[in-house]
Amino acid sequence: MDKQFPRWELQLDRSSLTRRVVATAVAVASQLGLRIDEPVILHDTNNTLVHLRPAPVVARVATMTGTVREGPAWLRREVEVASFLTAAGAPVVPPSRQIDPGPHEQNGLALSFWELVEQIDNPPDPGAAGQTLRACHEALTEYPGDLPRYAALEEADRLVKLIAAEGLLTPADVALLERVYKRVRAAIDSLELPLQALHGDATLGNVLTTRRGPLWGDFEDTFLGPAGWHLGCLASGARVYGSNREVVAAALAGYGATITEELLDLFIEARTFQVAAWLALLARQHNGHRGRLESRLRWLRERELNG
């Protein structure tokens, strides 16, 4: 048996990276005084979430994101934003109160700790999700910390350069993404829209359905941007796949969105560009993301052809 890792980790039957992630989460939490009997992986894509049973604590370990974002500043900002929103009574998943939420760095990994919230096995109510997102954004108007501007778009532009250098997409697809970025960024800049603090990744996948109602998590992408960005986040998946339009309409109505179709289309295109850039990186490690990537590239091609 590999003596470097406890027996429970070998039984997870995961990649060596995931084994290292779990071992690191357990080690850091143990150093902070938490008793752990059984770590359980809850989610494993851009980040790995590990429930540190029996404590109501979830470790959030940067895996894919940690390879393209340098230093812990973005994780520190997430903890600070979520702590501020928790104190303001906003409907969010709180950072852990049992141990120092971090961020922490060990074994070449960055991680933070969060409260485990009891979920109800139902999809989020889209109207309520929209309403609670609005509550989060209204609370963020008082956030005193510094936030980067247009971070989601500018980061995706940098990712496209990384994708091109590593040959993760064909030259034609890289050129497509480069054209889309230049076009949407120029169009957004020309509008001179007011900026506000945004969740940054406001999809219904980042809402937990709980007995307390919908709770928003995953504030690692919080930035200053136009209000239309989060509406594009809510609507882009439905537009790409041509499904869940009623769900999206209910979420937008719950938020109280007032936006023209033309402007919404622009932010849907911007969001689709961003997601495509991330999916190109994810597909390198998880082949199951390839179909999602191709759907977005196809949608972007068609939009470009149809003007």
N, C-alpha and C positions, 0 to 999 in steps of 0.2 A: 504493500500500500504506500502511496505517496504520503510521507510524514509531514509534508509542508502544509497540507490542508486537512481539516477534520473530516471525519467520515461523511457527515451530512452533505458536505460540499461535493464530494465525489459522486454521491447519489443523485445530484441534480442533473447529471448527464448533459452538461453544457460545454460550450467552448472554453478554451483556456482563459480567454478574456473575461467571460462571465464568471468563471471560478475566481479569478483574481478580484473582480468587482465585488462579489459577495464576501470574500475573505476580508477585503479592505473595509467594507461597510461594517462588518462584525468587529474587526479590530479597533476601528476608530470609536465606535459606539461603546465597546467594552472599556476602552481607555477613559471614556467619559463617565463610567460608572453604571452603564446599562447592563442588566442581565439578559442574556439572549439564549434561548433554548433551541429555536428553530427558525432560521431565516427562510423566507418564502419569496420567490420572485413574482412580482405582480405585473411587470411590464418590462419589455426589453427591446427598444428600438433606438431612437436618438439618445435616450437616457435609460438607465436601468433602475427600476424601483424595487426595493427589497423591504418587505415587512419583517421587522426584527422581533418576532414573537418571543415571549408573550407581551412585550411592551407595545403600547399603541403608538409606535414610531415607525416611520417609513424613511429609509435612506434613499436619496435621489442621487445617483452616481452618473456623472457626465461620461458618456462613452463616445458616441459619434460626435456630439457637440464639442466634447473635450479635445478632439483631434483638430478642430478648425478654429477654436476660440482660445486665445492665449491668456493665461493667468486666470485668477478667480474673480475678477472684477464683475463679470456678468452674473455669476452666481451670488456674489455679495449683494448686488443690486436686487436680484430676485427676492432674497431673504428680507432685505430692507423694505422693499415695496410691499411684500405680503405682510410683514410685521406692521407697517403703517396702516394697511387696509384692515387688518384684524383689529387694531386698536380703534379704528374709526367705525367698527361694527359692520364693515362691508362683508358681503357673502363670499368668502374665500376660504380655501384650505389653509389653516394657520401653520406657520413654522412650529417645530417641536417646542413644547414648554418643559419637557422632562430633561432634555440635555441641550447643550449649546447647539443651535441649529447650523452654525457655521457661517460661511463655508470652511471646509477642512481639506487639506491636501495630504495624501499619503500614497506611497507606492505608485507615484506618477498619475494618480487619479484625484479629481476634485469631486467633492460630495457635500450634500447638505441634508438636514434631517427635518422631517415634517410630521405633523399629527396625523395619525390614522383616523379617517372618518368612516363611520359605518354607512355603507351604501345600500340603497334599495335597488333591487334587480329590475329596474325599469329604465327605459331611455329617458333622457331629460325632456321635460316639457319645453318645447321651443319658445313659447310665449314667455314663460317664466325665466328661461335662460336669457332671453333678450332683455327683460326687465332687470335682472340681477347684473348683467353686464353693464347696463346703463348706470346702476347704482355704484358699481366699481369705478367707472369712469368719472362719475360725479365726485366721488371721494378723492380720486387721484388729482383733481384740480387743486387740492390743498397740499399735495405731496411736496415736501421741501427739498428733496434731493435732486441732483443733476441727472438728466436723462439724455441719451444720445438722440440726434435728429435723423429721421429717415433710416434708422439702423437696419430694419428688415430688408429694405431694397438694396442698400449699399453693401450689406453683407452678402446678399445673393449675387450681386455683381462680382464681388471678390471670389465667391465660390465658382462662378463660371470660369474665371481665369484658372483656378485650381483644376477644375474638370478638364479644361483644354490641355493643360500641362501634363496631366496624367492620362490623357487619351480615353477618358471614361465615356465620351460621346463622340459621334462622328463629327468631322469638321463642319458639315452642313447644319447639324443640330446645334453645335456651339455658336455658329454664325447666326442662327435663328434666335437663340437666347440673347445674344449681344444686340441684335436689332431691336428685339422686344424691349430690353432694358432702356436703350437710348430713347425709344419712342415714348414709352410710358413715363419715364422720368422727365423728359422734356415737356410732355403734356401736363403732368402734375405741377411741375415748377411754374409753367406759364400761367396757371390758375391763381397762384399766390394765395392759396387757401390758408386759413388760420390753423395753427398746430395745437394739439392737445396731447396729454398723456394717454396712451392707449395700452390695452392688454398686450397687443402685438401679435398674438396667435389665437384669435378669438374664433375657434371652431367649437362646435358642440361636443367634439371629442375631449375638450378640456373642461367640461362641466361634469361634476359628480352629482348624482341624484341621491340625496340623503334625507333623513327625517327632519333635518333643519331646512330643507328646501334645496334648490340648486346651489352648489358651491363651485366657484371658479378656481382653478389651479393653473400651474405652469405660467408664471409671470416672468420667465427668464428673457423673453423678447420685448419687454416693456420699453417703449420709446416714444418720442414726440413725433407726431405725424398728423396728417389730415384725418378728420373724422371718417371719411369714406373708406379708409384702409380696413377698419374692423368690419365694415359692412361687406366689403369684398371678401374678407376672410369667411364670414358667415355664408356667403352665397356662392363662392367659387366652385366648391365640389359639386353642388347641384347643377350648376351651369355646365361644367365639363361633362358630367355623366348624364345630364338630362333627367335627373330623378330628384325626389324629395323637394320639389318646388313648393309644395304646401307647407312643409316644415320650415323652409327658409323664409317664406312669406310670414309665417307666424313669428319667427324669431325677429325679423326686421320690424314687424308691427309691435312686438313686445318692447323692443328697444325704443320705439318711437322715431324710427328713421325717417328723415325727409331728405331725399336725394333723387335726382333725375336719373332716368334709365341710362342716359349717355354717360353720366359720371360714374354710376355704379358699374357699367361695363368696363370703364377704364380701370377701376380698382380691382375688378375681378381679373382682368388681364394682368395687372401688376402682381396680384397674389398668386396667380397661376404660374407666372414666371418664377417667383420665389420658391414655390413648392417644387417646381420642376428641377431647380438647381439642387435643392436638398435631396430629392429623390434620386438624382443621378449619383450622389455620394452614397446614399443608403443602399442602392442597388448593387454597389460594389461588394457589400457584405451580406445583404439579404436579397437574394434573387427574386423573392416574392414581390418586391417593390417595382420590378421592371415593367409590369403591366400598367401600374399606376403612372409611372413615368411616361410611358408611350401614349397613354390617354391624354396627358397634359400637353405633350409635344404635338400630338395630332391636332388638339384643339387650338393651340397657338398658331400652327401652320394654317389652319382653316380661317382663323380670324384675320391673319395677315393677308391671305388671298382675297378674302371678302371685303377687306378694307374697313 
